[in-house]
């Protein structure tokens, strides 16, 4: 039995599946990740990306933050790929109970997934830091310089920057979903980013599947490891 057939069998036998994903899920849609050879960490920029997307940098160098943010983190117009679409299909079929994602692009929801825990927030939500007024991604990415509210306050993306804590409600929802499922599929993530990667320790179910282009620290704990692209692997899933 090959790995895709084994994955199909696991999904068929499972009553509750949770998918935990990272940047590799969206690279097939053309969004670069942060750690691969062609990722953001390896592209030329005035400051290291991890510095630019920190809260202290945002507060002190807001204009430079937004110059990078508009150039590198704009997912408007990007389409969901085979992985996003298959996960939404599996949710509709009653298999996938939740998606836990480290991505901020909103592609899971665009594909049709309804229960999505966005650990690092979303570029689609933006709020005035002064009055709390909501602003769309189109308004922020379409503006120049530092986006400001009508009240004069700075508009900040609802994205968890370095030095900021994850949202407690989102984390708890993700923990509950992972703890209650019997199959945890992990895809497109190095499992090196904490505290997000630490959430998988709450899994108490039957099987862990890891689908990733490169090895992860948790491969030895998985029941099935499929090296390669997440979209290609999930495309082989047949839903009865």
N, CA, C and O of each residue as an XYZ file, in Angstrom:
960
protein
N       0.844     -1.197      0.000
C       0.000      0.000      0.000
C       0.883      1.253      0.000
O       1.739      1.417      0.869
N       0.666      2.135     -0.986
C       1.479      3.344     -1.017
C       0.984      4.366      0.002
O      -0.055      4.167      0.632
N       1.732      5.461      0.162
C       1.427      6.423      1.222
C       0.088      7.121      1.017
O      -0.606      7.403      1.993
N      -0.291      7.405     -0.221
C      -1.564      8.083     -0.479
C      -2.726      7.138     -0.191
O      -3.745      7.557      0.358
N      -2.582      5.890     -0.552
C      -3.623      4.905     -0.227
C      -3.769      4.772      1.289
O      -4.880      4.674      1.810
N      -2.639      4.770      1.984
C      -2.676      4.696      3.445
C      -3.351      5.926      4.039
O      -4.112      5.816      5.000
N      -3.071      7.098      3.469
C      -3.717      8.323      3.935
C      -5.226      8.246      3.719
O      -6.002      8.617      4.600
N      -5.634      7.772      2.566
C      -7.061      7.606      2.286
C      -7.717      6.683      3.307
O      -8.818      6.954      3.788
N      -7.039      5.606      3.628
C      -7.571      4.649      4.589
C      -7.712      5.285      5.968
O      -8.718      5.078      6.646
N      -6.720      6.050      6.383
C      -6.773      6.716      7.685
C      -7.935      7.702      7.763
O      -8.643      7.763      8.768
N      -8.122      8.472      6.690
C      -9.205      9.458      6.676
C     -10.561      8.763      6.680
O     -11.490      9.200      7.359
N     -10.665      7.687      5.924
C     -11.930      6.945      5.871
C     -12.301      6.382      7.237
O     -13.475      6.369      7.605
N     -11.310      5.918      7.987
C     -11.551      5.318      9.297
C     -11.737      6.362     10.395
O     -12.310      6.065     11.444
N     -11.264      7.564     10.162
C     -11.333      8.607     11.192
C     -12.724      9.200     11.298
O     -13.440      9.318     10.303
N     -13.092      9.563     12.489
C     -14.361     10.248     12.718
C     -14.168     11.759     12.820
O     -15.082     12.531     12.527
N     -12.992     12.168     13.232
C     -12.720     13.590     13.415
C     -11.284     13.889     13.008
O     -10.338     13.395     13.620
N     -11.132     14.706     11.965
C      -9.813     15.070     11.454
C      -9.578     16.560     11.690
O     -10.463     17.381     11.450
N      -8.388     16.900     12.156
C      -7.973     18.296     12.255
C      -6.725     18.467     11.406
O      -5.820     17.633     11.434
N      -6.689     19.549     10.658
C      -5.510     19.863      9.843
C      -4.759     21.020     10.469
O      -5.341     22.062     10.770
N      -3.459     20.830     10.662
C      -2.583     21.875     11.197
C      -1.578     22.241     10.110
O      -0.772     21.404      9.703
N      -1.621     23.483      9.640
C      -0.785     23.851      8.503
C       0.014     25.120      8.684
O      -0.266     25.949      9.550
N       1.028     25.245      7.827
C       1.882     26.420      7.846
C       2.069     27.003      6.462
O       1.249     26.789      5.569
N       3.152     27.739      6.289
C       3.374     28.508      5.067
C       3.398     27.652      3.813
O       3.010     28.109      2.738
N       3.858     26.394      3.948
C       3.941     25.524      2.782
C       2.603     25.230      2.145
O       2.550     24.812      0.988
N       1.516     25.438      2.876
C       0.186     25.225      2.306
C      -0.111     26.281      1.244
O      -0.815     26.006      0.272
N       0.418     27.475      1.427
C       0.098     28.569      0.507
C       1.160     28.820     -0.552
O       0.930     29.610     -1.468
N       2.310     28.174     -0.456
C       3.340     28.406     -1.469
C       2.879     27.954     -2.855
O       3.308     28.506     -3.868
N       2.000     26.946     -2.893
C       1.493     26.484     -4.188
C       0.490     27.469     -4.791
O       0.072     27.314     -5.938
N       0.111     28.477     -4.014
C      -0.712     29.563     -4.535
C       0.149     30.752     -4.951
O      -0.362     31.768     -5.422
N       1.470     30.610     -4.769
C       2.387     31.671     -5.163
C       2.803     32.593     -4.033
O       3.473     33.598     -4.270
N       2.414     32.263     -2.794
C       2.812     33.079     -1.646
C       4.103     32.503     -1.076
O       4.120     31.338     -0.679
N       5.195     33.285     -1.022
C       6.465     32.742     -0.522
C       6.418     32.482      0.976
O       5.757     33.202      1.724
N       7.131     31.438      1.406
C       7.201     31.188      2.845
C       8.390     31.946      3.430
O       9.040     32.729      2.737
N       8.664     31.708      4.704
C       9.695     32.478      5.375
C      11.029     31.746      5.493
O      12.050     32.378      5.765
N      11.043     30.445      5.296
C      12.253     29.714      5.652
C      12.839     28.839      4.547
O      13.936     28.301      4.700
N      12.120     28.692      3.442
C      12.674     27.898      2.353
C      13.732     28.713      1.612
O      13.923     29.900      1.875
N      14.410     28.051      0.687
C      15.487     28.714     -0.046
C      14.994     29.961     -0.766
O      15.710     30.959     -0.859
N      13.751     29.897     -1.282
C      13.201     31.036     -1.999
C      12.234     31.841     -1.132
O      11.450     32.637     -1.648
N      12.287     31.640      0.150
C      11.382     32.330      1.061
C      11.815     33.742      1.393
O      12.865     34.205      0.947
N      10.996     34.423      2.184
C      11.256     35.825      2.510
C      12.557     36.025      3.271
O      13.203     37.062      3.119
N      12.955     35.051      4.088
C      14.180     35.200      4.862
C      15.418     35.253      3.972
O      16.479     35.692      4.415
N      15.292     34.814      2.728
C      16.441     34.757      1.838
C      16.351     35.782      0.713
O      17.098     35.701     -0.262
N      15.462     36.726      0.842
C      15.353     37.793     -0.145
C      16.009     39.061      0.395
O      16.038     39.305      1.601
N      16.528     39.850     -0.524
C      17.231     41.078     -0.140
C      16.245     42.109      0.414
O      15.211     42.381     -0.196
N      16.578     42.682      1.579
C      15.760     43.751      2.155
C      16.633     44.589      3.080
O      17.693     44.146      3.523
N      16.189     45.771      3.356
C      16.993     46.697      4.172
C      17.221     46.162      5.581
O      18.304     46.320      6.144
N      16.195     45.527      6.147
C      16.287     44.907      7.464
C      15.888     43.436      7.338
O      15.187     43.069      6.395
N      16.322     42.594      8.268
C      15.858     41.199      8.254
C      14.341     41.159      8.424
O      13.801     41.916      9.231
N      13.640     40.296      7.684
C      12.180     40.241      7.780
C      11.670     40.027      9.194
O      10.654     40.606      9.582
N      12.381     39.182      9.988
C      11.914     38.942     11.352
C      11.993     40.201     12.208
O      11.273     40.328     13.199
N      12.865     41.130     11.827
C      12.938     42.419     12.530
C      11.797     43.325     12.098
O      11.158     43.977     12.923
N      11.552     43.355     10.801
C      10.518     44.250     10.272
C       9.134     43.884     10.793
O       8.330     44.770     11.080
N       8.843     42.579     10.920
C       7.504     42.188     11.358
C       7.456     41.939     12.870
O       6.752     41.048     13.346
N       8.213     42.738     13.604
C       8.143     42.722     15.068
C       7.351     43.928     15.533
O       7.254     44.929     14.824
N       6.783     43.829     16.736
C       5.967     44.928     17.248
C       6.811     46.170     17.527
O       6.360     47.291     17.291
N       8.019     45.979     18.022
C       8.860     47.139     18.314
C       9.218     47.883     17.032
O       9.272     49.113     17.018
N       9.465     47.126     15.940
C       9.767     47.783     14.666
C       8.536     48.511     14.145
O       8.635     49.629     13.641
N       7.378     47.873     14.267
C       6.136     48.508     13.833
C       5.939     49.844     14.547
O       5.572     50.841     13.925
N       6.183     49.853     15.844
C       5.968     51.073     16.625
C       6.985     52.173     16.298
O       6.651     53.358     16.323
N       8.217     51.778     15.993
C       9.282     52.771     15.801
C       9.514     53.132     14.338
O       9.963     54.236     14.031
N       9.207     52.202     13.436
C       9.464     52.416     12.005
C       8.230     52.033     11.191
O       8.300     51.200     10.288
N       7.109     52.652     11.524
C       5.822     52.245     10.958
C       5.796     52.347      9.432
O       5.268     51.463      8.757
N       6.362     53.414      8.897
C       6.351     53.592      7.445
C       7.136     52.491      6.746
O       6.700     51.982      5.714
N       8.295     52.115      7.299
C       9.107     51.051      6.704
C       8.417     49.702      6.849
O       8.489     48.857      5.956
N       7.741     49.506      7.995
C       6.958     48.281      8.170
C       5.951     48.155      7.052
O       5.831     47.090      6.447
N       5.219     49.226      6.764
C       4.166     49.144      5.747
C       4.730     49.026      4.340
O       4.075     48.465      3.462
N       5.922     49.540      4.109
C       6.545     49.364      2.800
C       6.808     47.877      2.554
O       6.550     47.368      1.463
N       7.318     47.191      3.568
C       7.550     45.754      3.474
C       6.230     44.991      3.420
O       6.062     44.080      2.610
N       5.305     45.370      4.280
C       4.015     44.682      4.400
C       3.269     44.690      3.069
O       2.739     43.662      2.648
N       3.226     45.837      2.408
C       2.516     45.928      1.127
C       3.226     45.137      0.040
O       2.581     44.561     -0.836
N       4.552     45.108      0.093
C       5.322     44.432     -0.955
C       5.320     42.916     -0.803
O       5.340     42.197     -1.802
N       5.296     42.421      0.434
C       5.534     41.002      0.667
C       4.364     40.222      1.254
O       4.341     38.996      1.146
N       3.412     40.878      1.859
C       2.357     40.154      2.565
C       0.962     40.397      2.002
O      -0.035     40.087      2.653
N       0.892     40.946      0.806
C      -0.394     41.208      0.169
C      -0.883     39.947     -0.544
O      -0.322     39.550     -1.565
N      -1.923     39.324     -0.008
C      -2.469     38.104     -0.618
C      -3.755     38.367     -1.405
O      -4.410     37.425     -1.851
N      -4.117     39.632     -1.576
C      -5.327     39.947     -2.341
C      -5.155     39.494     -3.795
O      -4.129     39.758     -4.421
N      -6.148     38.827     -4.306
C      -6.099     38.328     -5.674
C      -5.489     36.951     -5.804
O      -5.530     36.354     -6.879
N      -4.915     36.432     -4.711
C      -4.334     35.088     -4.727
C      -5.454     34.058     -4.578
O      -6.377     34.250     -3.787
N      -5.372     32.988     -5.323
C      -6.421     31.972     -5.317
C      -6.023     30.769     -4.449
O      -4.846     30.417     -4.379
N      -6.994     30.148     -3.798
C      -6.718     28.914     -3.054
C      -6.205     27.834     -3.994
O      -6.583     27.790     -5.164
N      -5.348     26.968     -3.484
C      -4.823     25.881     -4.301
C      -5.505     24.564     -3.950
O      -6.479     24.538     -3.198
N      -4.984     23.474     -4.504
C      -5.609     22.161     -4.317
C      -5.715     21.758     -2.853
O      -6.673     21.091     -2.462
N      -4.738     22.157     -2.037
C      -4.772     21.804     -0.615
C      -5.925     22.501      0.092
O      -6.681     21.865      0.826
N      -6.064     23.801     -0.124
C      -7.167     24.547      0.492
C      -8.520     23.970      0.074
O      -9.414     23.775      0.897
N      -8.644     23.705     -1.216
C      -9.925     23.233     -1.744
C     -10.285     21.841     -1.226
O     -11.444     21.569     -0.915
N      -9.283     20.963     -1.135
C      -9.552     19.610     -0.651
C      -9.944     19.622      0.826
O     -10.823     18.867      1.240
N      -9.301     20.468      1.615
C      -9.648     20.557      3.039
C     -11.072     21.079      3.227
O     -11.796     20.610      4.105
N     -11.472     22.045      2.406
C     -12.845     22.542      2.470
C     -13.827     21.443      2.071
O     -14.900     21.312      2.660
N     -13.452     20.665      1.076
C     -14.291     19.554      0.622
C     -14.424     18.502      1.729
O     -15.504     17.953      1.948
N     -13.330     18.233      2.411
C     -13.353     17.262      3.506
C     -14.189     17.759      4.684
O     -14.809     16.961      5.388
N     -14.207     19.067      4.898
C     -15.065     19.616      5.949
C     -16.533     19.444      5.572
O     -17.349     19.052      6.407
N     -16.866     19.734      4.335
C     -18.232     19.575      3.866
C     -18.686     18.124      3.974
O     -19.858     17.854      4.237
N     -17.754     17.187      3.772
C     -18.061     15.760      3.853
C     -18.144     15.267      5.295
O     -18.462     14.102      5.537
N     -17.858     16.151      6.253
C     -17.967     15.784      7.659
C     -16.731     15.133      8.241
O     -16.778     14.573      9.336
N     -15.621     15.203      7.517
C     -14.382     14.582      7.995
C     -13.508     15.583      8.759
O     -13.159     15.357      9.917
N     -13.165     16.671      8.106
C     -12.325     17.680      8.759
C     -13.192     18.560      9.652
O     -14.124     19.217      9.187
N     -12.870     18.560     10.929
C     -13.650     19.335     11.902
C     -13.097     20.740     12.108
O     -13.820     21.639     12.538
N     -11.810     20.927     11.800
C     -11.210     22.258     11.975
C      -9.883     22.327     11.236
O      -9.197     21.323     11.047
N      -9.546     23.534     10.830
C      -8.232     23.830     10.278
C      -7.541     24.783     11.247
O      -8.098     25.814     11.625
N      -6.339     24.429     11.638
C      -5.518     25.303     12.479
C      -4.361     25.774     11.602
O      -3.563     24.962     11.136
N      -4.270     27.076     11.380
C      -3.274     27.571     10.440
C      -2.386     28.646     11.054
O      -2.813     29.445     11.888
N      -1.139     28.633     10.609
C      -0.203     29.688     10.975
C      -0.201     30.796      9.921
O       0.482     31.807     10.087
N      -0.952     30.616      8.853
C      -0.963     31.575      7.754
C      -1.923     32.731      8.014
O      -2.866     32.617      8.797
N      -1.659     33.838      7.342
C      -2.440     35.060      7.564
C      -3.146     35.522      6.293
O      -3.606     36.661      6.217
N      -3.233     34.640      5.293
C      -3.722     35.045      3.975
C      -5.211     34.842      3.747
O      -5.747     35.338      2.756
N      -5.896     34.126      4.637
C      -7.342     33.935      4.489
C      -7.748     32.972      3.390
O      -8.924     32.926      3.030
N      -6.815     32.197      2.841
C      -7.131     31.331      1.702
C      -7.980     30.125      2.087
O      -8.736     29.615      1.260
N      -7.866     29.662      3.327
C      -8.711     28.535      3.745
C     -10.188     28.930      3.701
O     -11.026     28.173      3.210
N     -10.498     30.112      4.215
C     -11.890     30.575      4.190
C     -12.352     30.848      2.762
O     -13.498     30.567      2.408
N     -11.458     31.393      1.949
C     -11.808     31.672      0.560
C     -12.128     30.380     -0.187
O     -12.953     30.371     -1.101
N     -11.475     29.297      0.204
C     -11.731     27.992     -0.421
C     -13.026     27.364      0.070
O     -13.547     26.444     -0.560
N     -13.552     27.854      1.193
C     -14.809     27.320      1.704
C     -14.754     26.724      3.092
O     -15.791     26.323      3.622
N     -13.573     26.651      3.707
C     -13.482     26.145      5.079
C     -14.159     27.141      6.027
O     -13.991     28.353      5.900
N     -14.921     26.604      6.971
C     -15.678     27.467      7.883
C     -15.076     27.528      9.281
O     -15.105     28.580      9.920
N     -14.533     26.419      9.760
C     -13.948     26.413     11.100
C     -12.431     26.504     10.945
O     -11.758     25.497     10.723
N     -11.910     27.701     11.062
C     -10.485     27.962     10.859
C      -9.954     28.767     12.036
O     -10.465     29.842     12.351
N      -8.929     28.237     12.676
C      -8.270     28.942     13.778
C      -6.980     29.553     13.235
O      -6.005     28.853     12.963
N      -7.003     30.873     13.086
C      -5.852     31.592     12.528
C      -4.944     32.031     13.682
O      -5.167     33.070     14.304
N      -3.934     31.231     13.949
C      -3.076     31.480     15.109
C      -2.347     32.815     15.015
O      -2.093     33.459     16.034
N      -2.015     33.225     13.816
C      -1.236     34.453     13.642
C      -2.055     35.594     13.045
O      -1.496     36.576     12.555
N      -3.385     35.462     13.088
C      -4.238     36.541     12.620
C      -4.453     36.514     11.119
O      -4.265     35.483     10.473
N      -4.852     37.665     10.562
C      -5.174     37.723      9.138
C      -4.968     39.125      8.586
O      -5.285     40.118      9.241
N      -4.434     39.193      7.375
C      -4.269     40.483      6.711
C      -5.621     41.056      6.292
O      -5.715     42.234      5.948
N      -6.659     40.237      6.318
C      -7.983     40.694      5.881
C      -8.690     41.545      6.927
O      -9.697     42.191      6.635
N      -8.155     41.544      8.153
C      -8.751     42.346      9.227
C      -7.747     43.401      9.681
O      -6.581     43.099      9.937
N      -8.218     44.640      9.775
C      -7.359     45.748     10.184
C      -8.172     46.694     11.061
O      -9.350     46.938     10.802
N      -7.535     47.219     12.094
C      -8.268     48.046     13.051
C      -7.473     49.293     13.436
O      -6.247     49.269     13.537
N      -8.208     50.377     13.645
C      -7.582     51.589     14.141
C      -7.110     51.345     15.574
O      -7.876     50.852     16.403
N      -5.875     51.682     15.864
C      -5.320     51.476     17.195
C      -5.886     52.470     18.201
O      -5.709     52.307     19.409
N      -6.566     53.499     17.701
C      -7.135     54.520     18.591
C      -8.597     54.257     18.909
O      -8.973     54.189     20.080
N      -9.432     54.109     17.876
C     -10.875     53.974     18.101
C     -11.409     52.578     17.813
O     -12.553     52.275     18.151
N     -10.584     51.710     17.183
C     -11.008     50.335     16.921
C     -11.799     50.141     15.646
O     -12.275     49.034     15.393
N     -11.959     51.175     14.831
C     -12.723     51.043     13.594
C     -12.076     50.018     12.664
O     -10.853     49.973     12.528
N     -12.911     49.196     12.026
C     -12.438     48.155     11.115
C     -12.105     48.740      9.753
O     -12.790     49.636      9.259
N     -11.034     48.214      9.150
C     -10.657     48.573      7.788
C     -10.344     47.302      7.004
O      -9.743     46.367      7.534
N     -10.750     47.277      5.755
C     -10.529     46.103      4.912
C      -9.078     46.033      4.455
O      -8.332     47.008      4.542
N      -8.700     44.857      3.967
C      -7.355     44.702      3.414
C      -7.178     45.592      2.188
O      -6.096     46.131      1.954
N      -8.246     45.744      1.408
C      -8.167     46.596      0.224
C      -7.831     48.034      0.607
O      -7.069     48.709     -0.085
N      -8.411     48.496      1.722
C      -8.165     49.864      2.163
C      -6.715     50.055      2.605
O      -6.105     51.090      2.338
N      -6.181     49.054      3.276
C      -4.810     49.158      3.779
C      -3.788     48.996      2.658
O      -2.881     49.817      2.518
N      -3.935     47.937      1.861
C      -2.970     47.710      0.793
C      -3.084     48.765     -0.310
O      -2.125     49.007     -1.043
N      -4.250     49.386     -0.426
C      -4.438     50.405     -1.446
C      -4.044     51.801     -1.016
O      -4.112     52.738     -1.811
N      -3.631     51.954      0.234
C      -3.241     53.270      0.739
C      -1.743     53.492      0.556
O      -1.008     52.577      0.184
N      -1.306     54.705      0.821
C       0.111     55.047      0.738
C       0.626     55.413      2.122
O      -0.119     55.919      2.962
N       1.901     55.153      2.349
C       2.487     55.525      3.624
C       1.853     54.766      4.781
O       1.553     53.577      4.670
N       1.657     55.459      5.881
C       1.050     54.865      7.069
C      -0.466     55.034      6.983
O      -0.947     56.167      6.960
N      -1.232     53.942      6.934
C      -2.694     54.069      6.862
C      -3.253     54.627      8.160
O      -2.917     54.163      9.249
N      -4.100     55.614      8.026
C      -4.677     56.249      9.208
C      -6.198     56.278      9.138
O      -6.806     56.360      8.071
N      -6.766     56.209     10.309
C      -8.217     56.255     10.468
C      -8.704     57.691     10.333
O      -7.915     58.635     10.375
N     -10.015     57.841     10.170
C     -10.608     59.176     10.136
C     -10.352     59.938     11.429
O     -10.332     61.169     11.445
N     -10.154     59.185     12.522
C      -9.903     59.829     13.815
C      -8.445     60.238     13.977
O      -8.085     60.915     14.940
N      -7.608     59.822     13.028
C      -6.193     60.159     13.096
C      -5.309     59.035     13.599
O      -4.084     59.121     13.518
N      -5.921     57.982     14.119
C      -5.151     56.858     14.641
C      -4.533     56.016     13.544
O      -4.998     56.029     12.404
N      -3.493     55.289     13.886
C      -2.832     54.396     12.940
C      -3.634     53.102     12.819
O      -4.077     52.542     13.822
N      -3.817     52.636     11.594
C      -4.504     51.365     11.350
C      -3.474     50.237     11.364
O      -2.468     50.297     10.658
N      -3.731     49.219     12.166
C      -2.809     48.086     12.293
C      -3.484     46.804     11.810
O      -4.650     46.561     12.122
N      -2.758     45.986     11.052
C      -3.317     44.687     10.652
C      -3.552     43.811     11.880
O      -2.805     43.874     12.857
N      -4.596     42.999     11.813
C      -4.870     42.040     12.889
C      -3.985     40.817     12.680
O      -4.467     39.699     12.495
N      -2.689     41.058     12.713
C      -1.662     40.037     12.499
C      -0.780     40.003     13.737
O      -0.376     41.045     14.253
N      -0.483     38.794     14.209
C       0.367     38.657     15.390
C       1.821     38.854     14.967
O       2.390     38.021     14.262
N       2.410     39.952     15.401
C       3.795     40.247     15.082
C       4.721     39.575     16.097
O       4.287     39.169     17.175
N       5.993     39.464     15.740
C       6.965     39.020     16.730
C       6.880     39.941     17.945
O       6.675     41.147     17.803
N       7.035     39.377     19.124
C       6.958     40.083     20.415
C       5.518     40.248     20.892
O       5.290     40.756     21.990
N       4.547     39.830     20.089
C       3.146     39.869     20.512
C       2.679     38.463     20.875
O       3.209     37.477     20.363
N       1.696     38.374     21.750
C       1.159     37.086     22.163
C       0.026     36.647     21.239
O      -0.671     37.472     20.650
N      -0.138     35.345     21.129
C      -1.257     34.816     20.353
C      -2.563     35.114     21.076
O      -2.587     35.292     22.294
N      -3.642     35.166     20.314
C      -4.964     35.411     20.886
C      -5.422     34.203     21.706
O      -5.453     33.080     21.203
N      -5.774     34.438     22.961
C      -6.122     33.338     23.870
C      -7.302     32.514     23.370
O      -7.275     31.286     23.440
N      -8.333     33.178     22.869
C      -9.525     32.475     22.411
C      -9.216     31.586     21.210
O      -9.706     30.460     21.120
N      -8.407     32.093     20.299
C      -8.029     31.310     19.115
C      -7.195     30.100     19.508
O      -7.412     28.995     19.012
N      -6.246     30.318     20.399
C      -5.384     29.222     20.852
C      -6.209     28.143     21.555
O      -6.006     26.950     21.331
N      -7.131     28.570     22.397
C      -7.942     27.586     23.125
C      -8.820     26.785     22.176
O      -9.002     25.581     22.355
N      -9.359     27.451     21.175
C     -10.163     26.740     20.183
C      -9.344     25.710     19.429
O      -9.807     24.599     19.171
N      -8.113     26.090     19.076
C      -7.226     25.170     18.375
C      -6.852     23.984     19.257
O      -6.836     22.843     18.795
N      -6.553     24.251     20.519
C      -6.197     23.180     21.461
C      -7.352     22.200     21.611
O      -7.152     20.986     21.568
N      -8.559     22.726     21.787
C      -9.732     21.863     21.955
C      -9.946     20.982     20.735
O     -10.248     19.795     20.864
N      -9.788     21.569     19.542
C      -9.987     20.803     18.308
C      -8.946     19.697     18.179
O      -9.277     18.562     17.835
N      -7.701     20.026     18.452
C      -6.618     19.043     18.346
C      -6.788     17.937     19.380
O      -6.565     16.763     19.082
N      -7.182     18.309     20.587
C      -7.322     17.330     21.665
C      -8.463     16.347     21.409
O      -8.426     15.221     21.907
N      -9.475     16.753     20.640
C     -10.660     15.921     20.432
C     -10.634     15.107     19.149
O     -11.475     14.226     18.972
N      -9.699     15.371     18.252
C      -9.701     14.644     16.980
C      -8.980     13.304     17.117
O      -8.182     13.105     18.033
N      -9.272     12.393     16.194
C      -8.571     11.112     16.217
C      -7.549     10.992     15.095
O      -6.776     10.035     15.064
N      -7.536     11.965     14.162
C      -6.507     12.027     13.128
C      -6.040     13.470     12.994
O      -6.833     14.370     12.719
N      -4.755     13.673     13.190
C      -4.163     15.003     13.045
C      -3.286     14.999     11.806
O      -2.278     14.295     11.749
N      -3.678     15.794     10.810
C      -2.869     15.959      9.603
C      -2.076     17.251      9.730
O      -2.638     18.318      9.975
N      -0.786     17.141      9.564
C       0.107     18.289      9.654
C       0.740     18.490      8.292
O       1.305     17.552      7.728
N       0.654     19.706      7.751
C       1.176     19.910      6.410
C       1.765     21.275      6.171
O       1.279     22.276      6.696
N       2.818     21.312      5.375
C       3.392     22.581      4.953
C       3.993     23.403      6.073
O       3.950     24.632      6.031
N       4.550     22.747      7.070
C       5.150     23.483      8.186
C       6.391     22.762      8.685
O       6.435     21.532      8.731
N       7.392     23.537      9.057
C       8.638     22.983      9.586
C       8.493     22.545     11.029
O       9.350     21.837     11.557
N       7.404     22.966     11.672
C       7.171     22.701     13.101
C       8.310     23.253     13.959
O       8.686     22.672     14.977
N       8.844     24.387     13.516
C       9.908     25.059     14.268
C       9.469     26.394     14.848
O      10.229     27.035     15.574
N       8.246     26.819     14.531
C       7.763     28.124     15.005
C       6.906     27.934     16.246
O       5.844     27.313     16.196
N       7.375     28.470     17.346
C       6.634     28.361     18.611
C       6.096     29.731     19.003
O       6.674     30.753     18.633
N       4.984     29.763     19.754
C       4.344     28.639     20.422
C       3.388     27.805     19.556
O       2.860     26.797     20.025
N       3.162     28.208     18.308
C       2.179     27.520     17.471
C       2.468     26.022     17.355
O       1.570     25.202     17.549
N       3.719     25.658     17.040
C       4.052     24.249     16.837
C       3.835     23.420     18.095
O       3.613     22.212     18.014
N       3.898     24.055     19.244
C       3.714     23.339     20.504
C       2.304     22.837     20.722
O       2.072     22.006     21.600
N       1.357     23.330     19.935
C      -0.040     22.928     20.133
C      -0.279     21.460     19.789
O      -1.221     20.852     20.297
N       0.555     20.896     18.942
C       0.300     19.512     18.543
C       0.540     18.535     19.698
O       0.133     17.376     19.616
N       1.181     18.978     20.750
C       1.389     18.081     21.899
C       0.086     17.764     22.621
O       0.045     16.864     23.459
N      -0.977     18.497     22.302
C      -2.269     18.228     22.922
C      -3.021     17.086     22.236
O      -4.079     16.668     22.707
N      -2.483     16.585     21.136
C      -3.145     15.496     20.416
C      -3.127     14.213     21.238
O      -2.083     13.806     21.748
N      -4.285     13.585     21.361
C      -4.410     12.332     22.105
C      -5.069     11.241     21.256
O      -5.449     10.190     21.773
N      -5.201     11.492     19.970
C      -5.929     10.575     19.101
C      -5.098      9.408     18.600
O      -4.103      9.022     19.213
N      -5.523      8.854     17.475
C      -4.955      7.604     16.977
C      -3.770      7.803     16.045
O      -2.732      7.164     16.220
N      -3.911      8.686     15.050
C      -2.874      8.793     14.015
C      -2.445     10.237     13.754
O      -3.258     11.162     13.767
N      -1.143     10.398     13.517
C      -0.577     11.674     13.069
C       0.019     11.459     11.687
O       0.795     10.529     11.469
N      -0.353     12.331     10.758
C       0.198     12.311      9.407
C       0.933     13.620      9.168
O       0.393     14.693      9.439
N       2.150     13.545      8.667
C       2.920     14.747      8.348
C       3.224     14.755      6.856
O       3.791     13.806      6.313
N       2.831     15.852      6.205
C       3.097     16.039      4.780
C       3.913     17.317      4.639
O       3.408     18.408      4.904
N       5.162     17.192      4.228
C       6.028     18.364      4.144
C       7.165     18.085      3.170
O       7.567     16.937      2.984
N       7.677     19.139      2.553
C       8.749     18.954      1.576
C      10.075     18.581      2.230
O      10.915     17.935      1.604
N      10.270     18.983      3.487
C      11.514     18.682      4.191
C      11.191     18.013      5.521
O      10.068     18.137      6.010
N      12.144     17.310      6.114
C      11.899     16.638      7.393
C      11.543     17.620      8.500
O      11.949     18.782      8.466
N      10.779     17.145      9.485
C      10.418     17.958     10.647
C      10.895     17.255     11.917
O      11.201     16.063     11.890
N      10.957     17.987     13.021
C      11.387     17.362     14.279
C      10.415     16.306     14.798
O      10.749     15.547     15.707
N       9.209     16.257     14.219
C       8.186     15.338     14.720
C       7.980     14.126     13.812
O       7.075     13.327     14.050
N       8.800     13.982     12.787
C       8.614     12.868     11.850
C       8.645     11.514     12.554
O       7.893     10.607     12.196
N       9.508     11.382     13.547
C       9.640     10.092     14.233
C       8.411      9.746     15.055
O       8.202      8.583     15.401
N       7.594     10.745     15.372
C       6.384     10.530     16.163
C       5.157     10.279     15.288
O       4.091      9.922     15.790
N       5.313     10.469     13.984
C       4.171     10.353     13.067
C       3.932      8.905     12.668
O       4.858      8.096     12.616
N       2.677      8.596     12.389
C       2.302      7.271     11.908
C       2.481      7.160     10.398
O       2.609      6.064      9.853
N       2.487      8.317      9.730
C       2.692      8.355      8.285
C       3.365      9.669      7.931
O       2.898     10.735      8.331
N       4.458      9.598      7.185
C       5.159     10.789      6.703
C       5.173     10.748      5.181
O       5.630      9.776      4.581
N       4.671     11.810      4.565
C       4.638     11.900      3.107
C       5.500     13.094      2.695
O       5.081     14.238      2.874
N       6.686     12.857      2.150
C       7.521     13.969      1.693
C       6.987     14.534      0.381
O       6.649     13.780     -0.531
N       6.911     15.840      0.289
C       6.431     16.446     -0.946
C       5.489     17.600     -0.699
O       5.338     18.072      0.428
N       4.860     18.046     -1.767
C       3.955     19.186     -1.696
C       2.602     18.774     -1.134
O       2.070     17.719     -1.478
N       2.057     19.612     -0.272
C       0.799     19.303      0.402
C      -0.355     19.219     -0.597
O      -1.221     18.353     -0.466
N      -0.378     20.101     -1.588
C      -1.467     20.084     -2.559
C      -1.502     18.810     -3.376
O      -2.571     18.266     -3.653
N      -0.326     18.337     -3.759
C      -0.256     17.103     -4.546
C      -0.721     15.908     -3.726
O      -1.429     15.035     -4.227
N      -0.314     15.877     -2.455
C      -0.709     14.756     -1.602
C      -2.214     14.757     -1.346
O      -2.863     13.718     -1.464
N      -2.768     15.913     -0.999
C      -4.195     15.967     -0.678
C      -5.064     15.751     -1.915
O      -6.214     15.326     -1.801
N      -4.524     16.038     -3.077
C      -5.292     15.804     -4.317
C      -5.598     14.326     -4.509
O      -6.542     13.965     -5.213
N      -4.792     13.469     -3.878
C      -4.998     12.038     -4.018
C      -6.044     11.462     -3.076
O      -6.297     10.257     -3.088
N      -6.659     12.323     -2.254
C      -7.671     11.860     -1.315
C      -9.000     11.712     -2.031
O      -9.456     12.634     -2.708
N      -9.619     10.550     -1.879
C     -10.938     10.291     -2.461
C     -11.981     10.357     -1.365
O     -11.842      9.700     -0.334
N     -13.015     11.137     -1.575
C     -14.074     11.295     -0.583
C     -15.285     10.478     -1.002
O     -15.857     10.697     -2.070
N     -15.661      9.559     -0.173
C     -16.808      8.710     -0.498
C     -18.115      9.349     -0.022
O     -19.187      8.775     -0.211
